[in-house]
């Protein structure tokens, strides 16, 4: 059995939308309350025992007694919030990642997670799903969720769309073995170059919609400045109900339009990467890729935007889970000198500048395409 996430587009009615947004608020409130408590507890006694999710869940009844409106929240979602907070704390102390932050209602993306308990979540038919506290909701999806439902994450995007990400425990049949290994060199001019000589082109989805996105980005900047001036005027004249940015309709419209084009660019890119990775996993049994440090490469300001558009980290993530699903193997190798060593005789010809795309080995005389030669070296390398 394998865990698999399936994304559905939800179409809640007005009443259901209100309930979803209230649940966002309930979970945000619990997160902030528990985080403030844990911070204060640590400040008062740094040697105090670390609280786990079970201990935080025991505090929920008292919190519901103090704030009665919390009883309207979906109960398992509050437990999930506590679990996420504890995991975030663990990552900070063990992996030295960022300290948990307080959540804001102004953040455009909101979400909460509900657990599947006693069949409280079920598919009614191919277009409707039953969710706790919400009832029956209409949805659309490219594929129907198959398997045992573990939990559902309800999410509101920056463009105002509602989604449900269903985690199911299901059987995934391994793909047929081909016996073929491949080395992949990641690039900028071409997204991927295989050791077989196949080049998968780069598609600049960000440039395709850049004019429309920039049109609304300019208007968003202007409308934000205008709104800020009016807010400052309200404060100076001590208006009884001072306004916020969310009260300015033109500003909110421009903000949604910018988010719309950003979302469209991301969706197109993800669709392209999903298509390519599924093709690679179907064709090869062993896939070798470079272990690139994208953060270091982004320091090159001339290529930073082009490199960010490639989404190499997302490409690797897709290959990782698809290889695990379909019984294939993914190997990462050190990219050091892969583009300067001759794949035929192993001679190190020294560092080549980026403008050199073809070069001949001075030792054996073989002419190389820089990217294909690197892909062959990656295939021949050991992890």
BELWOUR-V903337 format. One record per pair of residues at least 12 apart in sequence whose ideal C-beta (glycine too) atoms are under 8 Angstrom apart, sorted by the first residue. I is the first residue (numbers start at 1). J is the second residue. If there is no record, write none. Layout:
i=I j=J
i=I j=J
This chain:
i=1 j=147
i=1 j=169
i=1 j=170
i=1 j=171
i=2 j=169
i=2 j=170
i=2 j=171
i=2 j=172
i=2 j=324
i=2 j=325
i=3 j=150
i=3 j=167
i=3 j=168
i=3 j=169
i=4 j=147
i=4 j=167
i=4 j=168
i=4 j=169
i=4 j=170
i=4 j=172
i=4 j=325
i=5 j=165
i=5 j=166
i=5 j=167
i=5 j=168
i=6 j=141
i=6 j=143
i=6 j=145
i=6 j=165
i=6 j=166
i=6 j=168
i=7 j=141
i=7 j=163
i=7 j=164
i=7 j=165
i=7 j=166
i=8 j=129
i=8 j=139
i=8 j=140
i=8 j=141
i=8 j=145
i=8 j=163
i=8 j=164
i=8 j=165
i=8 j=166
i=9 j=139
i=9 j=140
i=9 j=141
i=9 j=161
i=9 j=162
i=9 j=163
i=10 j=129
i=10 j=137
i=10 j=138
i=10 j=139
i=10 j=154
i=10 j=162
i=10 j=163
i=10 j=164
i=11 j=137
i=11 j=138
i=11 j=139
i=11 j=140
i=11 j=162
i=12 j=134
i=12 j=137
i=12 j=138
i=12 j=162
i=16 j=134
i=16 j=135
i=16 j=137
i=17 j=162
i=19 j=133
i=19 j=134
i=20 j=134
i=20 j=154
i=20 j=156
i=20 j=162
i=21 j=110
i=21 j=156
i=22 j=72
i=22 j=73
i=23 j=73
i=23 j=74
i=23 j=77
i=23 j=112
i=23 j=133
i=23 j=154
i=24 j=105
i=24 j=110
i=24 j=111
i=24 j=112
i=24 j=156
i=25 j=105
i=26 j=69
i=26 j=70
i=26 j=72
i=26 j=73
i=26 j=74
i=26 j=77
i=26 j=78
i=26 j=112
i=27 j=73
i=27 j=77
i=27 j=78
i=27 j=80
i=27 j=81
i=27 j=112
i=28 j=103
i=28 j=104
i=28 j=105
i=28 j=110
i=29 j=67
i=29 j=70
i=30 j=60
i=30 j=63
i=30 j=70
i=30 j=73
i=30 j=78
i=30 j=81
i=30 j=82
i=31 j=81
i=31 j=84
i=31 j=85
i=31 j=102
i=31 j=103
i=32 j=102
i=32 j=103
i=33 j=63
i=34 j=56
i=34 j=59
i=34 j=81
i=34 j=82
i=34 j=85
i=35 j=85
i=35 j=100
i=35 j=102
i=36 j=102
i=37 j=59
i=38 j=51
i=38 j=85
i=38 j=89
i=50 j=89
i=51 j=86
i=52 j=86
i=53 j=79
i=53 j=82
i=53 j=83
i=53 j=86
i=56 j=82
i=56 j=85
i=56 j=86
i=57 j=78
i=57 j=79
i=57 j=82
i=60 j=75
i=60 j=78
i=60 j=79
i=60 j=82
i=72 j=133
i=73 j=133
i=74 j=112
i=74 j=114
i=74 j=132
i=74 j=133
i=76 j=114
i=76 j=115
i=76 j=117
i=76 j=132
i=77 j=112
i=77 j=113
i=77 j=114
i=77 j=115
i=79 j=115
i=80 j=112
i=80 j=113
i=80 j=114
i=80 j=115
i=80 j=151
i=81 j=112
i=81 j=113
i=84 j=113
i=85 j=100
i=88 j=100
i=106 j=246
i=108 j=157
i=108 j=158
i=108 j=255
i=108 j=259
i=109 j=155
i=109 j=156
i=109 j=157
i=109 j=158
i=110 j=155
i=110 j=156
i=111 j=153
i=111 j=154
i=111 j=155
i=111 j=156
i=112 j=153
i=112 j=154
i=113 j=151
i=113 j=152
i=113 j=153
i=113 j=154
i=114 j=131
i=114 j=132
i=114 j=151
i=114 j=152
i=114 j=153
i=114 j=154
i=115 j=150
i=115 j=151
i=116 j=148
i=116 j=149
i=116 j=150
i=116 j=151
i=116 j=152
i=120 j=132
i=121 j=149
i=121 j=152
i=122 j=149
i=123 j=144
i=123 j=145
i=124 j=136
i=126 j=144
i=127 j=139
i=127 j=140
i=129 j=164
i=131 j=152
i=131 j=154
i=131 j=164
i=137 j=164
i=139 j=164
i=145 j=166
i=145 j=168
i=146 j=168
i=146 j=170
i=147 j=168
i=147 j=169
i=147 j=170
i=147 j=171
i=148 j=168
i=148 j=169
i=148 j=170
i=149 j=166
i=149 j=167
i=149 j=168
i=150 j=167
i=150 j=168
i=150 j=169
i=151 j=166
i=151 j=167
i=152 j=164
i=152 j=165
i=152 j=166
i=152 j=167
i=153 j=165
i=153 j=167
i=157 j=259
i=157 j=263
i=158 j=256
i=158 j=259
i=158 j=262
i=158 j=263
i=159 j=256
i=159 j=259
i=159 j=260
i=159 j=263
i=160 j=256
i=172 j=325
i=172 j=326
i=174 j=326
i=174 j=327
i=175 j=281
i=175 j=282
i=175 j=326
i=175 j=327
i=175 j=328
i=177 j=285
i=177 j=327
i=178 j=283
i=178 j=284
i=178 j=285
i=179 j=285
i=180 j=283
i=180 j=284
i=180 j=285
i=180 j=286
i=181 j=284
i=181 j=285
i=181 j=286
i=181 j=287
i=181 j=288
i=181 j=379
i=182 j=194
i=182 j=195
i=182 j=196
i=182 j=280
i=182 j=283
i=182 j=284
i=182 j=286
i=182 j=287
i=182 j=288
i=182 j=375
i=182 j=379
i=183 j=195
i=183 j=288
i=183 j=289
i=183 j=375
i=183 j=376
i=183 j=377
i=183 j=378
i=183 j=379
i=183 j=380
i=183 j=381
i=184 j=280
i=184 j=287
i=184 j=288
i=184 j=289
i=184 j=290
i=184 j=375
i=184 j=378
i=185 j=290
i=185 j=338
i=185 j=339
i=185 j=371
i=185 j=372
i=185 j=374
i=185 j=375
i=185 j=378
i=186 j=289
i=186 j=290
i=186 j=292
i=186 j=310
i=186 j=312
i=186 j=315
i=187 j=202
i=187 j=371
i=188 j=202
i=188 j=303
i=188 j=306
i=188 j=307
i=188 j=310
i=189 j=202
i=190 j=202
i=190 j=371
i=191 j=203
i=191 j=276
i=191 j=310
i=191 j=315
i=192 j=276
i=192 j=315
i=193 j=371
i=193 j=372
i=193 j=374
i=193 j=375
i=194 j=375
i=195 j=372
i=195 j=375
i=195 j=376
i=195 j=378
i=195 j=379
i=197 j=369
i=197 j=372
i=199 j=371
i=200 j=276
i=202 j=306
i=202 j=309
i=202 j=310
i=203 j=268
i=203 j=269
i=203 j=272
i=204 j=306
i=204 j=309
i=205 j=265
i=205 j=268
i=205 j=269
i=205 j=272
i=205 j=309
i=206 j=265
i=206 j=305
i=206 j=309
i=208 j=265
i=208 j=268
i=209 j=261
i=209 j=264
i=209 j=265
i=212 j=261
i=213 j=258
i=213 j=261
i=213 j=262
i=213 j=265
i=216 j=254
i=216 j=257
i=216 j=258
i=216 j=261
i=217 j=258
i=219 j=254
i=220 j=251
i=220 j=254
i=220 j=255
i=220 j=257
i=220 j=258
i=223 j=248
i=223 j=250
i=223 j=251
i=223 j=254
i=224 j=245
i=224 j=251
i=226 j=251
i=227 j=243
i=227 j=245
i=227 j=248
i=227 j=251
i=228 j=245
i=230 j=243
i=230 j=248
i=231 j=243
i=231 j=244
i=231 j=245
i=269 j=309
i=269 j=311
i=270 j=314
i=273 j=311
i=273 j=314
i=273 j=315
i=273 j=318
i=274 j=318
i=276 j=315
i=277 j=315
i=277 j=318
i=277 j=319
i=277 j=322
i=278 j=322
i=280 j=319
i=281 j=319
i=281 j=322
i=281 j=323
i=281 j=326
i=281 j=328
i=282 j=326
i=284 j=328
i=285 j=328
i=285 j=329
i=286 j=328
i=286 j=329
i=286 j=331
i=287 j=319
i=287 j=323
i=287 j=328
i=287 j=329
i=287 j=330
i=287 j=331
i=288 j=330
i=288 j=331
i=288 j=332
i=288 j=333
i=288 j=378
i=288 j=379
i=288 j=381
i=289 j=316
i=289 j=319
i=289 j=330
i=289 j=331
i=289 j=332
i=289 j=333
i=289 j=378
i=290 j=332
i=290 j=333
i=290 j=334
i=290 j=335
i=290 j=338
i=290 j=378
i=291 j=332
i=291 j=333
i=291 j=334
i=291 j=335
i=292 j=312
i=292 j=335
i=294 j=307
i=294 j=312
i=294 j=313
i=316 j=332
i=331 j=383
i=332 j=383
i=333 j=378
i=333 j=381
i=333 j=382
i=333 j=383
i=334 j=381
i=335 j=374
i=335 j=378
i=337 j=377
i=338 j=374
i=338 j=377
i=338 j=378
i=338 j=381
i=339 j=352
i=339 j=370
i=339 j=371
i=339 j=373
i=339 j=374
i=339 j=377
i=340 j=352
i=341 j=377
i=342 j=361
i=342 j=363
i=342 j=364
i=342 j=366
i=342 j=368
i=342 j=373
i=343 j=368
i=343 j=373
i=343 j=376
i=343 j=377
i=343 j=380
i=344 j=361
i=344 j=364
i=344 j=366
i=345 j=361
i=345 j=363
i=345 j=364
i=345 j=366
i=347 j=361
i=347 j=362
i=347 j=363
i=347 j=364
i=349 j=361
i=349 j=362
i=349 j=363
i=352 j=370
i=356 j=370
i=357 j=369
i=357 j=370
i=357 j=371
i=358 j=370
